[in-house]
Amino acid sequence: MSTQTAIVGAGVMGEALLSGLVRAGRRVDDLMVGEKRPERARELEERYGVAVLANAEAARKADTVVLVVKPQDMADVLAEVSPQLRPGQLVVSLAAGITTAYIESRVPADVAVVRVMPNTPALVDEGMAAISPGSHCSEEQLAEVEQLMASVGKVLRIPERQQDAVTAISGSGPAYLFFVVESMIEAGVHLGLPRTTATELVIQTLVGSGKMLRETGTHPAILREQVTSPGGTTASALRELEVHKVRAAFLAAMEAARDRSRALAEGS
């Protein structure tokens, strides 16, 4: 018997998950979307052929309910869907900072909960998702969430206490890399390159470097040393980054992201 999965919240990440599941071979008949906006509902129905329902109805019909909503909207969405949930169902949360205990306290007893921290490269099937089970989630249910998220990238199981750190590293991580890319492109323009040339140089350098990291398995410090000739151009550039304490700035930035994730969990 096939399981029914409802994706509640059809924003960027919700649609990324939906399209990934369809590409991975999940039957459209086994998928549904909870979405309130009529124009967005029509768009999704036309694009994927999936049933788009009110949130409560989607929660009632599904075996697995995936909540892809903003942290500040979670309380309202749970109030809406909770009366429709029943023991044995699985609720999956993709909201930053929201704990499994928070959700478990707002849904019926014996509804299993899994917390997921995804990131936006899921849009191109290169996402990184970290998943943590709640207090009464079975191995089978956790494996189901693993399979769901594997449709759009890699999946890692972690203890829930590490979720705030994961949010700071991979959840927010794409923004740090886009910030670096943006800065390098601006530098290229400042050095006299046409913007299109600078953009192509930087993006391919990022893609190629990422591929080297993944495929060689070599430590990034060693790869960095391989590019850095004594007294050369790279050494001069890296010295400036150290002088400006870029390494320390990254640490401070990720600590700030972790602290904000904790604050979201506390409702502030």
C-alpha positions as CSV (number, residue, x, y, z in Angstrom):
1,M,0.0,0.0,0.0
2,S,1.4,3.4,-1.0
3,T,1.8,6.2,1.6
4,Q,0.3,9.6,1.1
5,T,2.6,12.6,1.7
6,A,1.3,16.1,2.1
7,I,3.6,19.1,1.8
8,V,2.1,22.0,3.8
9,G,3.6,25.3,2.5
10,A,4.4,25.7,-1.2
11,G,7.1,28.3,-1.1
12,V,10.5,27.9,-2.6
13,M,11.6,25.0,-0.4
14,G,8.2,23.3,-0.5
15,E,8.1,23.3,-4.3
16,A,11.8,22.2,-4.4
17,L,10.9,19.1,-2.3
18,L,7.7,18.5,-4.4
19,S,9.6,18.6,-7.7
20,G,12.4,16.5,-6.4
21,L,10.0,13.8,-5.2
22,V,8.3,13.8,-8.7
23,R,11.7,13.6,-10.4
24,A,12.7,10.7,-8.1
25,G,9.7,8.7,-9.3
26,R,7.2,9.4,-6.5
27,R,3.6,8.9,-7.9
28,V,1.7,12.2,-8.1
29,D,-1.3,10.3,-6.8
30,D,0.6,9.8,-3.6
31,L,1.5,13.5,-3.2
32,M,-0.7,16.5,-2.1
33,V,0.0,20.1,-1.3
34,G,-1.5,22.3,1.4
35,E,-1.7,25.8,0.0
36,K,-4.1,28.7,0.8
37,R,-3.4,31.1,-2.1
38,P,-5.7,30.1,-5.1
39,E,-3.4,31.4,-7.8
40,R,-0.5,29.5,-6.3
41,A,-2.6,26.4,-6.0
42,R,-3.6,26.6,-9.7
43,E,0.1,27.1,-10.7
44,L,1.2,23.9,-8.8
45,E,-1.7,21.9,-10.1
46,E,-0.8,22.8,-13.7
47,R,2.9,22.3,-13.2
48,Y,2.9,19.0,-11.4
49,G,-0.6,17.6,-11.7
50,V,-0.7,17.3,-7.9
51,A,-3.8,17.8,-5.8
52,V,-3.8,21.1,-3.9
53,L,-5.9,21.2,-0.8
54,A,-6.6,23.3,2.3
55,N,-3.9,22.6,5.0
56,A,-6.3,20.8,7.3
57,E,-7.7,18.6,4.6
58,A,-4.2,17.7,3.4
59,A,-3.2,16.8,7.0
60,R,-6.3,14.6,7.4
61,K,-5.7,12.6,4.2
62,A,-1.9,12.1,4.5
63,D,0.2,9.5,6.3
64,T,3.2,11.9,6.3
65,V,2.7,15.7,6.8
66,V,5.7,17.8,5.9
67,L,5.5,21.3,7.3
68,V,7.6,23.7,5.1
69,V,6.7,27.0,6.8
70,K,8.5,29.9,8.5
71,P,9.3,29.4,12.2
72,Q,7.0,32.4,13.1
73,D,4.1,30.7,11.3
74,M,4.5,27.3,12.9
75,A,2.2,27.8,15.9
76,D,-0.7,28.9,13.6
77,V,-0.2,26.1,11.1
78,L,0.0,23.5,13.9
79,A,-3.3,24.9,15.4
80,E,-4.8,24.4,12.0
81,V,-3.7,20.9,11.2
82,S,-3.4,19.3,14.7
83,P,-7.1,18.5,15.1
84,Q,-6.9,16.5,11.9
85,L,-3.9,14.4,13.0
86,R,-4.1,10.9,14.3
87,P,-1.8,8.4,16.1
88,G,0.6,6.7,13.7
89,Q,1.0,9.7,11.5
90,L,4.4,11.3,10.8
91,V,4.9,15.1,11.0
92,V,8.1,16.4,9.5
93,S,9.2,20.0,10.2
94,L,11.6,21.9,8.0
95,A,11.3,25.1,10.1
96,A,14.5,26.6,11.5
97,G,14.8,26.6,15.3
98,I,11.5,24.7,16.0
99,T,12.2,21.7,18.3
100,T,10.5,18.3,18.1
101,A,9.3,18.9,21.7
102,Y,7.5,22.1,20.7
103,I,5.6,20.2,17.9
104,E,5.0,17.1,20.1
105,S,3.3,19.3,22.7
106,R,0.9,20.7,20.1
107,V,-0.1,17.5,18.2
108,P,-2.0,14.4,19.4
109,A,-0.1,11.7,21.4
110,D,1.6,9.0,19.3
111,V,2.1,11.3,16.3
112,A,5.8,10.9,15.4
113,V,7.9,14.0,14.7
114,V,11.1,14.5,12.8
115,R,13.0,17.8,12.6
116,V,14.9,18.6,9.4
117,M,17.3,21.4,8.5
118,P,17.5,21.7,4.7
119,N,19.2,24.2,2.5
120,T,18.4,25.9,-0.8
121,P,20.7,23.9,-3.1
122,A,17.8,21.4,-2.8
123,L,16.5,23.4,-5.8
124,V,19.1,21.8,-8.0
125,D,19.1,18.4,-6.2
126,E,22.4,19.3,-4.3
127,G,20.8,20.0,-0.9
128,M,22.2,19.1,2.5
129,A,19.6,18.0,5.0
130,A,20.2,17.1,8.6
131,I,17.4,15.1,10.3
132,S,16.7,14.4,14.0
133,P,13.9,12.1,15.4
134,G,11.6,13.2,18.1
135,S,10.8,11.2,21.3
136,H,8.8,8.4,19.7
137,C,9.8,8.1,16.1
138,S,10.5,4.6,14.7
139,E,13.5,3.6,12.6
140,E,11.1,3.0,9.7
141,Q,9.7,6.6,10.0
142,L,13.1,8.1,10.2
143,A,14.2,6.1,7.1
144,E,11.1,7.5,5.3
145,V,12.2,11.1,6.1
146,E,15.7,10.1,4.9
147,Q,14.2,8.9,1.6
148,L,12.1,12.1,1.2
149,M,15.1,14.4,1.6
150,A,17.4,12.2,-0.5
151,S,15.2,13.2,-3.5
152,V,16.8,16.6,-3.4
153,G,20.4,16.0,-2.1
154,K,22.4,14.4,0.8
155,V,21.0,13.5,4.2
156,L,22.7,13.2,7.5
157,R,21.2,11.9,10.8
158,I,22.2,14.0,13.8
159,P,21.2,14.4,17.5
160,E,18.7,17.2,17.8
161,R,21.0,19.1,20.2
162,Q,23.3,19.8,17.1
163,Q,20.5,21.3,15.0
164,D,21.2,24.9,15.9
165,A,24.9,24.4,14.8
166,V,23.7,22.7,11.6
167,T,21.4,25.7,10.9
168,A,24.4,28.0,11.2
169,I,26.7,25.9,8.9
170,S,24.6,24.4,6.1
171,G,21.2,25.9,6.6
172,S,22.5,29.5,6.3
173,G,25.7,28.4,4.6
174,P,24.7,29.1,0.9
175,A,24.2,32.7,1.8
176,Y,27.8,33.0,3.1
177,L,29.1,31.5,-0.2
178,F,26.9,33.7,-2.3
179,F,28.2,36.7,-0.3
180,V,31.8,35.6,-1.1
181,V,31.0,35.1,-4.8
182,E,29.3,38.5,-4.9
183,S,32.4,40.1,-3.3
184,M,34.8,38.4,-5.7
185,I,32.8,39.5,-8.7
186,E,32.9,43.1,-7.4
187,A,36.6,42.8,-7.0
188,G,37.0,41.6,-10.5
189,V,35.1,44.6,-11.8
190,H,37.2,46.9,-9.6
191,L,40.4,45.2,-11.2
192,G,39.1,46.1,-14.7
193,L,37.3,43.0,-15.8
194,P,33.9,43.2,-17.5
195,R,31.1,42.1,-15.1
196,T,30.1,39.1,-17.3
197,T,33.8,37.9,-17.4
198,A,34.2,38.3,-13.7
199,T,31.0,36.4,-13.0
200,E,31.9,33.5,-15.2
201,L,35.4,33.3,-13.7
202,V,34.1,33.3,-10.1
203,I,31.2,30.9,-10.5
204,Q,33.2,28.3,-12.4
205,T,36.0,28.6,-9.8
206,L,33.5,28.0,-7.0
207,V,31.9,25.0,-8.8
208,G,35.3,23.5,-9.7
209,S,36.7,24.0,-6.1
210,G,33.6,22.3,-4.6
211,K,33.9,19.4,-7.0
212,M,37.6,19.0,-6.0
213,L,36.7,19.0,-2.3
214,R,34.0,16.3,-2.8
215,E,35.8,14.1,-5.3
216,T,39.3,14.1,-4.0
217,G,38.4,13.9,-0.3
218,T,41.5,16.0,0.4
219,H,41.5,18.3,3.4
220,P,40.8,22.0,2.3
221,A,44.0,23.2,4.0
222,I,46.0,20.9,1.7
223,L,44.1,22.0,-1.4
224,R,44.7,25.6,-0.3
225,E,48.5,25.0,0.1
226,Q,48.6,23.4,-3.4
227,V,47.5,26.8,-4.8
228,T,49.7,28.9,-2.6
229,S,53.3,29.2,-3.9
230,P,55.8,30.8,-1.5
231,G,56.0,34.5,-2.0
232,G,53.4,34.3,-4.8
233,T,50.1,36.0,-5.7
234,T,47.9,33.7,-3.6
235,A,50.1,34.1,-0.6
236,S,49.7,37.8,-0.8
237,A,46.0,37.6,-1.1
238,L,45.7,35.1,1.9
239,R,47.8,37.4,4.0
240,E,45.3,40.2,3.5
241,L,42.4,37.9,4.5
242,E,44.2,37.0,7.7
243,V,45.1,40.6,8.4
244,H,41.3,41.5,8.1
245,K,40.5,38.5,10.4
246,V,38.2,36.9,7.8
247,R,38.5,33.5,9.6
248,A,37.4,35.0,12.9
249,A,34.6,36.9,11.1
250,F,33.2,33.6,9.7
251,L,33.3,32.0,13.2
252,A,31.5,35.0,14.7
253,A,28.9,35.0,11.9
254,M,28.1,31.3,12.4
255,E,27.9,31.8,16.2
256,A,25.4,34.6,15.6
257,A,23.3,32.3,13.3
258,R,23.4,29.5,15.9
259,D,22.3,31.9,18.6
260,R,19.4,33.2,16.4
261,S,18.3,29.6,15.8
262,R,18.2,29.1,19.6
263,A,16.2,32.3,20.0
264,L,13.7,31.1,17.4
265,A,13.2,27.9,19.4
266,E,12.4,30.1,22.4
267,G,9.9,32.1,20.4
268,S,11.8,35.4,20.5
